[in-house]
Every structure is written in structure tokens, then in C-alpha cells.
Amino acid sequence: MAVKLRLMRMGKKKQPFYRVVAADSRSPRDGRFIEILGTYEPRAEPSRFSVDRDKVARWIGNGAQPTETVARLLAREEPASEVS
């Protein structure tokens, strides 16, 4: 089973927010998933991205591949403990 870390669209029409989930790569975008890892709210000002870093690290360590968008969001989001 190939696992991907990807965004799952939620919210009302024209007001999306996304869950960051671990899902089988063959399942549909908004379909079955394995675990919820965080959220992304692009319409907030500034946009909000929160994720459980421990869960993400565990999934990536087990071979899960983040999608391009999730990888970009993870790279942009610096952990607060490393900022000095």
C-alpha cells in the first residue's frame, strides 16, 4: 500500500479549508484516509497551517510520500523550537 500525505478538502462552497491526512494513494481526494495529521486554512489572513510534526515524521519514516503541496507547506512552516 502506497501512502501519501495529502490535503483533503472540507468546508462550504467557495470557503475551503483542508485537512492534512495520510491516505492510500489509490483512494479519492476526499475519500477514505488512514489518519488526520493537521489542518490548512488558506483563506485566513495570514493563512494558517498546523500539523502534528511527530505524526508526520513517523509517517515519512515509514515510507509515506508527501504531495508537492504538502511538502511545500511543511518546508515553509518552521518549528518554533528551532527559530532563534
MODELLER restraints for C-alpha pairs under 7 A, 6 or more apart:
rsr = mdl.restraints
at = mdl.atoms
rsr.add(forms.Gaussian(group=physical.xy_distance, feature=features.Distance(at['CA:1:A'], at['CA:24:A']), mean=6.50, stdev=0.5))
rsr.add(forms.Gaussian(group=physical.xy_distance, feature=features.Distance(at['CA:2:A'], at['CA:24:A']), mean=5.78, stdev=0.5))
rsr.add(forms.Gaussian(group=physical.xy_distance, feature=features.Distance(at['CA:2:A'], at['CA:25:A']), mean=5.70, stdev=0.5))
rsr.add(forms.Gaussian(group=physical.xy_distance, feature=features.Distance(at['CA:3:A'], at['CA:22:A']), mean=6.49, stdev=0.5))
rsr.add(forms.Gaussian(group=physical.xy_distance, feature=features.Distance(at['CA:3:A'], at['CA:23:A']), mean=5.51, stdev=0.5))
rsr.add(forms.Gaussian(group=physical.xy_distance, feature=features.Distance(at['CA:3:A'], at['CA:24:A']), mean=4.59, stdev=0.5))
rsr.add(forms.Gaussian(group=physical.xy_distance, feature=features.Distance(at['CA:3:A'], at['CA:25:A']), mean=5.57, stdev=0.5))
rsr.add(forms.Gaussian(group=physical.xy_distance, feature=features.Distance(at['CA:3:A'], at['CA:64:A']), mean=4.83, stdev=0.5))
rsr.add(forms.Gaussian(group=physical.xy_distance, feature=features.Distance(at['CA:3:A'], at['CA:65:A']), mean=6.54, stdev=0.5))
rsr.add(forms.Gaussian(group=physical.xy_distance, feature=features.Distance(at['CA:4:A'], at['CA:22:A']), mean=5.71, stdev=0.5))
rsr.add(forms.Gaussian(group=physical.xy_distance, feature=features.Distance(at['CA:4:A'], at['CA:23:A']), mean=5.50, stdev=0.5))
rsr.add(forms.Gaussian(group=physical.xy_distance, feature=features.Distance(at['CA:4:A'], at['CA:24:A']), mean=6.18, stdev=0.5))
rsr.add(forms.Gaussian(group=physical.xy_distance, feature=features.Distance(at['CA:4:A'], at['CA:25:A']), mean=5.63, stdev=0.5))
rsr.add(forms.Gaussian(group=physical.xy_distance, feature=features.Distance(at['CA:4:A'], at['CA:64:A']), mean=5.25, stdev=0.5))
rsr.add(forms.Gaussian(group=physical.xy_distance, feature=features.Distance(at['CA:4:A'], at['CA:65:A']), mean=4.82, stdev=0.5))
rsr.add(forms.Gaussian(group=physical.xy_distance, feature=features.Distance(at['CA:4:A'], at['CA:66:A']), mean=5.45, stdev=0.5))
rsr.add(forms.Gaussian(group=physical.xy_distance, feature=features.Distance(at['CA:4:A'], at['CA:67:A']), mean=6.73, stdev=0.5))
rsr.add(forms.Gaussian(group=physical.xy_distance, feature=features.Distance(at['CA:5:A'], at['CA:20:A']), mean=6.80, stdev=0.5))
rsr.add(forms.Gaussian(group=physical.xy_distance, feature=features.Distance(at['CA:5:A'], at['CA:21:A']), mean=5.62, stdev=0.5))
rsr.add(forms.Gaussian(group=physical.xy_distance, feature=features.Distance(at['CA:5:A'], at['CA:22:A']), mean=4.57, stdev=0.5))
rsr.add(forms.Gaussian(group=physical.xy_distance, feature=features.Distance(at['CA:5:A'], at['CA:23:A']), mean=6.45, stdev=0.5))
rsr.add(forms.Gaussian(group=physical.xy_distance, feature=features.Distance(at['CA:5:A'], at['CA:64:A']), mean=6.61, stdev=0.5))
rsr.add(forms.Gaussian(group=physical.xy_distance, feature=features.Distance(at['CA:5:A'], at['CA:65:A']), mean=6.04, stdev=0.5))
rsr.add(forms.Gaussian(group=physical.xy_distance, feature=features.Distance(at['CA:5:A'], at['CA:66:A']), mean=4.36, stdev=0.5))
rsr.add(forms.Gaussian(group=physical.xy_distance, feature=features.Distance(at['CA:5:A'], at['CA:67:A']), mean=6.16, stdev=0.5))
rsr.add(forms.Gaussian(group=physical.xy_distance, feature=features.Distance(at['CA:5:A'], at['CA:70:A']), mean=6.93, stdev=0.5))
rsr.add(forms.Gaussian(group=physical.xy_distance, feature=features.Distance(at['CA:6:A'], at['CA:20:A']), mean=5.64, stdev=0.5))
rsr.add(forms.Gaussian(group=physical.xy_distance, feature=features.Distance(at['CA:6:A'], at['CA:21:A']), mean=5.59, stdev=0.5))
rsr.add(forms.Gaussian(group=physical.xy_distance, feature=features.Distance(at['CA:6:A'], at['CA:22:A']), mean=6.52, stdev=0.5))
rsr.add(forms.Gaussian(group=physical.xy_distance, feature=features.Distance(at['CA:6:A'], at['CA:66:A']), mean=6.21, stdev=0.5))
rsr.add(forms.Gaussian(group=physical.xy_distance, feature=features.Distance(at['CA:6:A'], at['CA:67:A']), mean=5.62, stdev=0.5))
rsr.add(forms.Gaussian(group=physical.xy_distance, feature=features.Distance(at['CA:6:A'], at['CA:70:A']), mean=6.02, stdev=0.5))
rsr.add(forms.Gaussian(group=physical.xy_distance, feature=features.Distance(at['CA:7:A'], at['CA:18:A']), mean=5.76, stdev=0.5))
rsr.add(forms.Gaussian(group=physical.xy_distance, feature=features.Distance(at['CA:7:A'], at['CA:19:A']), mean=5.55, stdev=0.5))
rsr.add(forms.Gaussian(group=physical.xy_distance, feature=features.Distance(at['CA:7:A'], at['CA:20:A']), mean=4.72, stdev=0.5))
rsr.add(forms.Gaussian(group=physical.xy_distance, feature=features.Distance(at['CA:7:A'], at['CA:21:A']), mean=6.23, stdev=0.5))
rsr.add(forms.Gaussian(group=physical.xy_distance, feature=features.Distance(at['CA:8:A'], at['CA:18:A']), mean=5.30, stdev=0.5))
rsr.add(forms.Gaussian(group=physical.xy_distance, feature=features.Distance(at['CA:8:A'], at['CA:19:A']), mean=5.09, stdev=0.5))
rsr.add(forms.Gaussian(group=physical.xy_distance, feature=features.Distance(at['CA:8:A'], at['CA:20:A']), mean=6.36, stdev=0.5))
rsr.add(forms.Gaussian(group=physical.xy_distance, feature=features.Distance(at['CA:8:A'], at['CA:21:A']), mean=6.80, stdev=0.5))
rsr.add(forms.Gaussian(group=physical.xy_distance, feature=features.Distance(at['CA:8:A'], at['CA:29:A']), mean=5.89, stdev=0.5))
rsr.add(forms.Gaussian(group=physical.xy_distance, feature=features.Distance(at['CA:8:A'], at['CA:30:A']), mean=5.19, stdev=0.5))
rsr.add(forms.Gaussian(group=physical.xy_distance, feature=features.Distance(at['CA:9:A'], at['CA:16:A']), mean=6.52, stdev=0.5))
rsr.add(forms.Gaussian(group=physical.xy_distance, feature=features.Distance(at['CA:9:A'], at['CA:17:A']), mean=6.12, stdev=0.5))
rsr.add(forms.Gaussian(group=physical.xy_distance, feature=features.Distance(at['CA:9:A'], at['CA:18:A']), mean=4.65, stdev=0.5))
rsr.add(forms.Gaussian(group=physical.xy_distance, feature=features.Distance(at['CA:9:A'], at['CA:19:A']), mean=6.66, stdev=0.5))
rsr.add(forms.Gaussian(group=physical.xy_distance, feature=features.Distance(at['CA:9:A'], at['CA:30:A']), mean=6.23, stdev=0.5))
rsr.add(forms.Gaussian(group=physical.xy_distance, feature=features.Distance(at['CA:10:A'], at['CA:16:A']), mean=5.84, stdev=0.5))
rsr.add(forms.Gaussian(group=physical.xy_distance, feature=features.Distance(at['CA:10:A'], at['CA:17:A']), mean=5.36, stdev=0.5))
rsr.add(forms.Gaussian(group=physical.xy_distance, feature=features.Distance(at['CA:10:A'], at['CA:18:A']), mean=5.49, stdev=0.5))
rsr.add(forms.Gaussian(group=physical.xy_distance, feature=features.Distance(at['CA:11:A'], at['CA:17:A']), mean=5.64, stdev=0.5))
rsr.add(forms.Gaussian(group=physical.xy_distance, feature=features.Distance(at['CA:17:A'], at['CA:40:A']), mean=6.03, stdev=0.5))
rsr.add(forms.Gaussian(group=physical.xy_distance, feature=features.Distance(at['CA:17:A'], at['CA:41:A']), mean=4.78, stdev=0.5))
rsr.add(forms.Gaussian(group=physical.xy_distance, feature=features.Distance(at['CA:17:A'], at['CA:42:A']), mean=6.63, stdev=0.5))
rsr.add(forms.Gaussian(group=physical.xy_distance, feature=features.Distance(at['CA:18:A'], at['CA:39:A']), mean=5.66, stdev=0.5))
rsr.add(forms.Gaussian(group=physical.xy_distance, feature=features.Distance(at['CA:18:A'], at['CA:40:A']), mean=5.04, stdev=0.5))
rsr.add(forms.Gaussian(group=physical.xy_distance, feature=features.Distance(at['CA:18:A'], at['CA:41:A']), mean=6.35, stdev=0.5))
rsr.add(forms.Gaussian(group=physical.xy_distance, feature=features.Distance(at['CA:19:A'], at['CA:36:A']), mean=6.81, stdev=0.5))
rsr.add(forms.Gaussian(group=physical.xy_distance, feature=features.Distance(at['CA:19:A'], at['CA:38:A']), mean=5.75, stdev=0.5))
rsr.add(forms.Gaussian(group=physical.xy_distance, feature=features.Distance(at['CA:19:A'], at['CA:39:A']), mean=4.35, stdev=0.5))
rsr.add(forms.Gaussian(group=physical.xy_distance, feature=features.Distance(at['CA:19:A'], at['CA:40:A']), mean=6.18, stdev=0.5))
rsr.add(forms.Gaussian(group=physical.xy_distance, feature=features.Distance(at['CA:20:A'], at['CA:36:A']), mean=6.13, stdev=0.5))
rsr.add(forms.Gaussian(group=physical.xy_distance, feature=features.Distance(at['CA:20:A'], at['CA:37:A']), mean=5.34, stdev=0.5))
rsr.add(forms.Gaussian(group=physical.xy_distance, feature=features.Distance(at['CA:20:A'], at['CA:38:A']), mean=4.93, stdev=0.5))
rsr.add(forms.Gaussian(group=physical.xy_distance, feature=features.Distance(at['CA:20:A'], at['CA:39:A']), mean=5.45, stdev=0.5))
rsr.add(forms.Gaussian(group=physical.xy_distance, feature=features.Distance(at['CA:21:A'], at['CA:33:A']), mean=6.55, stdev=0.5))
rsr.add(forms.Gaussian(group=physical.xy_distance, feature=features.Distance(at['CA:21:A'], at['CA:35:A']), mean=5.65, stdev=0.5))
rsr.add(forms.Gaussian(group=physical.xy_distance, feature=features.Distance(at['CA:21:A'], at['CA:36:A']), mean=4.49, stdev=0.5))
rsr.add(forms.Gaussian(group=physical.xy_distance, feature=features.Distance(at['CA:21:A'], at['CA:37:A']), mean=5.31, stdev=0.5))
rsr.add(forms.Gaussian(group=physical.xy_distance, feature=features.Distance(at['CA:22:A'], at['CA:33:A']), mean=6.08, stdev=0.5))
rsr.add(forms.Gaussian(group=physical.xy_distance, feature=features.Distance(at['CA:22:A'], at['CA:34:A']), mean=5.48, stdev=0.5))
rsr.add(forms.Gaussian(group=physical.xy_distance, feature=features.Distance(at['CA:22:A'], at['CA:35:A']), mean=5.31, stdev=0.5))
rsr.add(forms.Gaussian(group=physical.xy_distance, feature=features.Distance(at['CA:22:A'], at['CA:36:A']), mean=6.56, stdev=0.5))
rsr.add(forms.Gaussian(group=physical.xy_distance, feature=features.Distance(at['CA:23:A'], at['CA:32:A']), mean=6.92, stdev=0.5))
rsr.add(forms.Gaussian(group=physical.xy_distance, feature=features.Distance(at['CA:23:A'], at['CA:33:A']), mean=4.31, stdev=0.5))
rsr.add(forms.Gaussian(group=physical.xy_distance, feature=features.Distance(at['CA:23:A'], at['CA:34:A']), mean=5.27, stdev=0.5))
rsr.add(forms.Gaussian(group=physical.xy_distance, feature=features.Distance(at['CA:24:A'], at['CA:33:A']), mean=6.76, stdev=0.5))
rsr.add(forms.Gaussian(group=physical.xy_distance, feature=features.Distance(at['CA:37:A'], at['CA:51:A']), mean=5.71, stdev=0.5))
rsr.add(forms.Gaussian(group=physical.xy_distance, feature=features.Distance(at['CA:37:A'], at['CA:52:A']), mean=5.71, stdev=0.5))
rsr.add(forms.Gaussian(group=physical.xy_distance, feature=features.Distance(at['CA:37:A'], at['CA:55:A']), mean=6.53, stdev=0.5))
rsr.add(forms.Gaussian(group=physical.xy_distance, feature=features.Distance(at['CA:37:A'], at['CA:56:A']), mean=6.81, stdev=0.5))
rsr.add(forms.Gaussian(group=physical.xy_distance, feature=features.Distance(at['CA:38:A'], at['CA:50:A']), mean=5.51, stdev=0.5))
rsr.add(forms.Gaussian(group=physical.xy_distance, feature=features.Distance(at['CA:38:A'], at['CA:51:A']), mean=3.98, stdev=0.5))
rsr.add(forms.Gaussian(group=physical.xy_distance, feature=features.Distance(at['CA:38:A'], at['CA:52:A']), mean=6.10, stdev=0.5))
rsr.add(forms.Gaussian(group=physical.xy_distance, feature=features.Distance(at['CA:39:A'], at['CA:49:A']), mean=5.90, stdev=0.5))
rsr.add(forms.Gaussian(group=physical.xy_distance, feature=features.Distance(at['CA:39:A'], at['CA:50:A']), mean=5.45, stdev=0.5))
rsr.add(forms.Gaussian(group=physical.xy_distance, feature=features.Distance(at['CA:39:A'], at['CA:51:A']), mean=6.31, stdev=0.5))
rsr.add(forms.Gaussian(group=physical.xy_distance, feature=features.Distance(at['CA:40:A'], at['CA:48:A']), mean=5.74, stdev=0.5))
rsr.add(forms.Gaussian(group=physical.xy_distance, feature=features.Distance(at['CA:40:A'], at['CA:49:A']), mean=4.40, stdev=0.5))
rsr.add(forms.Gaussian(group=physical.xy_distance, feature=features.Distance(at['CA:40:A'], at['CA:50:A']), mean=6.48, stdev=0.5))
rsr.add(forms.Gaussian(group=physical.xy_distance, feature=features.Distance(at['CA:41:A'], at['CA:47:A']), mean=5.65, stdev=0.5))
rsr.add(forms.Gaussian(group=physical.xy_distance, feature=features.Distance(at['CA:41:A'], at['CA:48:A']), mean=5.04, stdev=0.5))
rsr.add(forms.Gaussian(group=physical.xy_distance, feature=features.Distance(at['CA:41:A'], at['CA:49:A']), mean=6.35, stdev=0.5))
rsr.add(forms.Gaussian(group=physical.xy_distance, feature=features.Distance(at['CA:42:A'], at['CA:48:A']), mean=6.50, stdev=0.5))
